[in-house]
Structures are given as structure tokens and as C-alpha cells.
Amino acid sequence: MTDKPSYLGLLNAIAIAETRAHKYLCAWADVTRSDEVRAVLRKVAAREGEHAMSFAKRINELGYDVRRKEDEDDDTAIALVTSDCSDLEKMEALKLHRLDRGDKPDIFDDFFKDHSIDIATGELLGRYIAEERDTGRLLRQCYEQLRRTAPGGSPAVADDRLASLERKFDALYSTVNELRDAIPGPAPEPNGSRAKARTK
């Protein structure tokens, strides 16, 4: 029986976060009135969906399955992006304009400190990191364009309903902190076939 990979928790956290992002970005793209915003959201959503499936696939290849927890994060994000708030307000509430760190350290800098990462997983993480950084740049550019075209510049998000959604969304945003710290829990569970094989 082989030891559980030390980076399994990181892969699990990424798979969960990317699945959530894919869902709410698709829902947002369906309701936005801006063709430009829709194009950005569709592009980013496609990436997030591919990441979710790729990391779930890699976890399965390692002999485990993605372990998800039931919470209200998905519903909160969907409620926000399908509300009648502006695209600018939604982006500010989701903090998407803060993802691009430019040349400053970001959440991905520590991913490869684990020297036990295998080649296939390293390749997957490398592409994921490059695409996520590009996604951050795309979203920041979209945000800046929205600010320039908003009446009176960047309006303050004063709506009580939006403020409440933003507070609740902080729970979803904490997933990013899971990625930063590579917290393993909840750890993926061994998938059925390999788990049985190992007990023989």
C-alpha cells in the first residue's frame, strides 16, 4: 500500500474551487447584458470547468476521489451573480479584480515547495497556474473597463442586499486561502476499485 500523496489536499481544494467558479461564472454569463463581459466570463468559465475536471481526473488516477462538503457557498454565489446588481458591483463583491497580483507574490508561489510532486501532477499544476494568472489579468482588465464606463466612475456598493451577499460570499472566498495554505482537509477518499484492491 502506497502512502497518500502529501499534495492530495491541494488538488482536492483546487478541484472544488474550480467547480464552484465554473458554475457561478456560467450563471453570470447567462444574465449579463454586456457582450464584452459575457465573452470574458465564457472564456474564464471554460478554463475553470476544464481545471475542475482535470484535477478530479488526476485525483482519481492517484487512487482517490474528490471529497466535497455540503455548504451554501454555491447558492450564495449564484444568488449574487443572477441578481440585478451591475457587473461592476458583482465583480467587486466577488473580489475578482484583486486576483491579478502583477509581479507581486500570489497564492501560487508556494505550490512547488513540495518536492514530492510527481511529474504528471507538476505538469497539470504548471498549466493551471499560468492560466489562472492570465485569468486574473483578463478579469482586472474587464473590471477597469467597467469602472471607466460606469456612471460617475466606480459606484460604492451601498445596496443592503448586495452587502449581505458580499459578506456571505466571504465563506466562498476562503477557498482561496485553502489553496494558499494547501490545507488537506477534507482529504479525498480512496476510490472504490483501488481501495478494494489494496485490502486483498
Buried (B, 14 or more C-beta within 10 A) or exposed (E): EEEBBEBBBBBBBBBBBBBBBBBBBBBBBEEBEBEEBBBBBBBBBEBBBBBBBBBBEBBBEBBBBBBEEEEEBBEBBBBBBBBEBBBBBBBBBBBBBBBBBEEEEBBBEBBEEBEEBEEEBBEBBEEBBEBBBBBBEBBBEBBEBBBEEBEEEBBEBEBEEBEEBBEBBEEBBEBBEBBBEBBBEBEBEBBEEBEEEEEE
